[in-house]
Amino acid sequence: RTGGDRETAYARATESVPSRRPGTAAEAGEAVAWLASPASSYVNGAVLALDGGASVVDVATLAFA
């Protein structure tokens, strides 16, 4: 164990995410619903990153933003 409470753990885990918060189950569900709908019929073989923007930033420079 590293110690600390849930809020501290969330704060540490999300400090390098541009959205600065964890995603919700509802947000993930909306993405799944869209992928399962006719609206996404042209999407094939793509990876949909539900990561709050973490995959498109340089984490090392985020502290200076």
C-alpha positions as protocol buffer text, in pm:
chain_id: "A"
residue {
  index: 1
  type: ARG
  ca { x: 0 y: 0 z: 0 }
}
residue {
  index: 2
  type: THR
  ca { x: 110 y: 352 z: -69 }
}
residue {
  index: 3
  type: GLY
  ca { x: -118 y: 507 z: 192 }
}
residue {
  index: 4
  type: GLY
  ca { x: -356 y: 794 z: 147 }
}
residue {
  index: 5
  type: ASP
  ca { x: -723 y: 813 z: 74 }
}
residue {
  index: 6
  type: ARG
  ca { x: -925 y: 771 z: -244 }
}
residue {
  index: 7
  type: GLU
  ca { x: -935 y: 1145 z: -317 }
}
residue {
  index: 8
  type: THR
  ca { x: -556 y: 1167 z: -295 }
}
residue {
  index: 9
  type: ALA
  ca { x: -519 y: 867 z: -526 }
}
residue {
  index: 10
  type: TYR
  ca { x: -754 y: 1022 z: -783 }
}
residue {
  index: 11
  type: ALA
  ca { x: -569 y: 1353 z: -763 }
}
residue {
  index: 12
  type: ARG
  ca { x: -236 y: 1183 z: -828 }
}
residue {
  index: 13
  type: ALA
  ca { x: -374 y: 971 z: -1111 }
}
residue {
  index: 14
  type: THR
  ca { x: -537 y: 1264 z: -1288 }
}
residue {
  index: 15
  type: GLU
  ca { x: -274 y: 1536 z: -1246 }
}
residue {
  index: 16
  type: SER
  ca { x: -114 y: 1437 z: -1577 }
}
residue {
  index: 17
  type: VAL
  ca { x: -445 y: 1417 z: -1766 }
}
residue {
  index: 18
  type: PRO
  ca { x: -548 y: 1734 z: -1955 }
}
residue {
  index: 19
  type: SER
  ca { x: -909 y: 1704 z: -1837 }
}
residue {
  index: 20
  type: ARG
  ca { x: -773 y: 1700 z: -1478 }
}
residue {
  index: 21
  type: ARG
  ca { x: -1043 y: 1452 z: -1371 }
}
residue {
  index: 22
  type: PRO
  ca { x: -1126 y: 1085 z: -1405 }
}
residue {
  index: 23
  type: GLY
  ca { x: -1375 y: 982 z: -1668 }
}
residue {
  index: 24
  type: THR
  ca { x: -1717 y: 862 z: -1563 }
}
residue {
  index: 25
  type: ALA
  ca { x: -1897 y: 540 z: -1638 }
}
residue {
  index: 26
  type: ALA
  ca { x: -2162 y: 749 z: -1814 }
}
residue {
  index: 27
  type: GLU
  ca { x: -1900 y: 900 z: -2046 }
}
residue {
  index: 28
  type: ALA
  ca { x: -1766 y: 557 z: -2134 }
}
residue {
  index: 29
  type: GLY
  ca { x: -2121 y: 435 z: -2188 }
}
residue {
  index: 30
  type: GLU
  ca { x: -2191 y: 721 z: -2428 }
}
residue {
  index: 31
  type: ALA
  ca { x: -1886 y: 627 z: -2633 }
}
residue {
  index: 32
  type: VAL
  ca { x: -1994 y: 262 z: -2642 }
}
residue {
  index: 33
  type: ALA
  ca { x: -2348 y: 361 z: -2740 }
}
residue {
  index: 34
  type: TRP
  ca { x: -2214 y: 577 z: -3023 }
}
residue {
  index: 35
  type: LEU
  ca { x: -1990 y: 296 z: -3150 }
}
residue {
  index: 36
  type: ALA
  ca { x: -2288 y: 59 z: -3147 }
}
residue {
  index: 37
  type: SER
  ca { x: -2509 y: 307 z: -3333 }
}
residue {
  index: 38
  type: PRO
  ca { x: -2550 y: 373 z: -3706 }
}
residue {
  index: 39
  type: ALA
  ca { x: -2376 y: 709 z: -3651 }
}
residue {
  index: 40
  type: SER
  ca { x: -2041 y: 528 z: -3635 }
}
residue {
  index: 41
  type: SER
  ca { x: -2096 y: 316 z: -3945 }
}
residue {
  index: 42
  type: TYR
  ca { x: -1785 y: 455 z: -4117 }
}
residue {
  index: 43
  type: VAL
  ca { x: -1556 y: 378 z: -3820 }
}
residue {
  index: 44
  type: ASN
  ca { x: -1358 y: 59 z: -3877 }
}
residue {
  index: 45
  type: GLY
  ca { x: -1057 y: -78 z: -3691 }
}
residue {
  index: 46
  type: ALA
  ca { x: -1003 y: 237 z: -3487 }
}
residue {
  index: 47
  type: VAL
  ca { x: -896 y: 260 z: -3127 }
}
residue {
  index: 48
  type: LEU
  ca { x: -1109 y: 506 z: -2936 }
}
residue {
  index: 49
  type: ALA
  ca { x: -903 y: 638 z: -2647 }
}
residue {
  index: 50
  type: LEU
  ca { x: -1119 y: 733 z: -2350 }
}
residue {
  index: 51
  type: ASP
  ca { x: -836 y: 890 z: -2155 }
}
residue {
  index: 52
  type: GLY
  ca { x: -922 y: 1254 z: -2099 }
}
residue {
  index: 53
  type: GLY
  ca { x: -667 y: 1363 z: -2358 }
}
residue {
  index: 54
  type: ALA
  ca { x: -369 y: 1190 z: -2197 }
}
residue {
  index: 55
  type: SER
  ca { x: -268 y: 1021 z: -2521 }
}
residue {
  index: 56
  type: VAL
  ca { x: -227 y: 1349 z: -2712 }
}
residue {
  index: 57
  type: VAL
  ca { x: -8 y: 1551 z: -2477 }
}
residue {
  index: 58
  type: ASP
  ca { x: 350 y: 1545 z: -2366 }
}
residue {
  index: 59
  type: VAL
  ca { x: 307 y: 1469 z: -1997 }
}
residue {
  index: 60
  type: ALA
  ca { x: 649 y: 1615 z: -1914 }
}
residue {
  index: 61
  type: THR
  ca { x: 539 y: 1963 z: -2029 }
}
residue {
  index: 62
  type: LEU
  ca { x: 192 y: 1950 z: -1875 }
}
residue {
  index: 63
  type: ALA
  ca { x: 317 y: 2091 z: -1545 }
}
residue {
  index: 64
  type: PHE
  ca { x: 413 y: 2411 z: -1726 }
}
residue {
  index: 65
  type: ALA
  ca { x: 73 y: 2460 z: -1892 }
}
